[in-house]
Amino acid sequence: MANIQQIVKEIKKSLSSFDLNKAVEMSDNEAKTRMYLVEPFFEILRFNRGFENGNLVPEYDADFANLKGKKVDYAILVRNKPEIIIEVKKVGTKLGDKNVAQLNEYFFNTSDCKIGILTNGIDIQFYCRNNNAGFGLHPTPFYVFNWENIEGSQLEKLAEFYATSLDVKSIIESAQDSFFMESFEEALFKELCNPSKDFIKAVFAHMDGNRLTDSVEKQIRDLINSISIKSALDRLIIEESSKMNSGVITTEGELKVFHIIKTILAQHKQIDTNQIGYRDFKGKFSILLDDNQKKKICDLYISPTTQKIDIDGDKVDIPDMDSIIKLKKKLITKTLTLL
C-alpha cells in the first residue's frame, strides 16, 4: 500500500493534468456535471463506476421511509455497503442549506451511510454524522475540497479518500475529534464573553466569598475581560512551566498543541491523562509519560515560523488542529507502548 505522500503526489499529478476549464464549459446541466467533473474526480481517487463490479454506483436507490422512488446521485460502496453517498448539483450552483437538507434526508434514510458528500463539481463538501444531535449530518462540512485550489494540506486530507487506503471509521473519528475541539473552544469563548451565574459563583467561591449579592455579581462580571483573562493565562503558563521544572518559559503555542494532544489521548480508556506531562527544553518541547524522559510520546518543535511534531523519528508539519488530530492513532499507539 502506498504511503500518504505517494498518494498525494499521484493525486496532484492527476488533478494538474485534468483540463478543468474544458470540463466546466461542457457541464451545462447536472447530468453533464456528473459526467465531466464528478466522475473524473472520483476516478482520480481510484473509484470504479459501475452497477456490478464498481464501487462508485450511480443512481443509488434511497428507497426508504418517506423517500419512495428517490435515488441519490452516487453511493460509494465499502464492503458492499453504501457508506458514502454523493449528491450533485449543476456546476455554478451555490451550495446552500436547501441542498444540505436534501443530502441530509438521503443520509438519514440510508442506514449504512457514514459520510455525505455535496458537490457542484468544483466545490466538494464532506459531511459526517452530528453526534450532538444524535442523528443526521453535522451542519458544517468537516472538509471542503475546491478543484481550483490543489495545493498544500488540501491534498493530504483528500488522500484519506483514496480508494485503496480508504478507512471511513478513521476519517469520521478525526472529523468528530475536530468538531469536539472546535466546540470546546467556542463554548469556552462564549462563557468568558458572557459569564454565566454558575461561573461567577465558582470564581466568587475561590475568592472565599460567602454571599453573592447582585452588586458583587456585577463587579465580578465586569472584571472578567480580556485584560484579566490574559493576566490569568500568563500566570497559568508560568505555573505549568514551573511544575515541569524545565527552567524554560513555555510558549502559548506549545501549550496549545500539548493540550490538544492530551485531549486526544484522553479518549482512550487505558490512558490516564494525569500521567501525561512535558518538559520544555531549548529547541524542543517533549511530551512524556510519568515525567520520564525514557517514556517520550513525542517532541514538538514550535516557533513563530514552523510547527512540527516528531514521533519516533518521523517528523511532520502540524500547521493546524486537523493535522494533529490526523495523528491520533499514531499518538495513542505510541503512548500504549509506554504504559
Buried (B, 14 or more C-beta within 10 A) or exposed (E): EEEBEEBBBBBBEBBEEBEBEEBBEBBEEBEBBBBBBBBBBBBBBBBEBEEEEEBBBBEBBBEEEEBEEBBBBBBBBBEEBBBBBBBBBBBEBEBEEEBBEBBBBBBBBBEBBBBBBBBBBBBBBBBBBBBEEEEBBBEBBBBBBEBEEBEEBBBBBBBBBBBEBBEBEBBBBBBBBBBBBBEEEEEEEEEBEEBEEEBBBEBBEEEEBEEBEEEBBEEBBEEBEEEEEEEEEEEEBEEBBEEBEBEBEBBEBBBBBBEBBBBBBEBBEEBEEEBBBBBBEEEBBBBBBEBEEEBBBBBBBBEEEEBBBBBEEEEBBBEEBBBBBBBBEBBBEBBEEBE
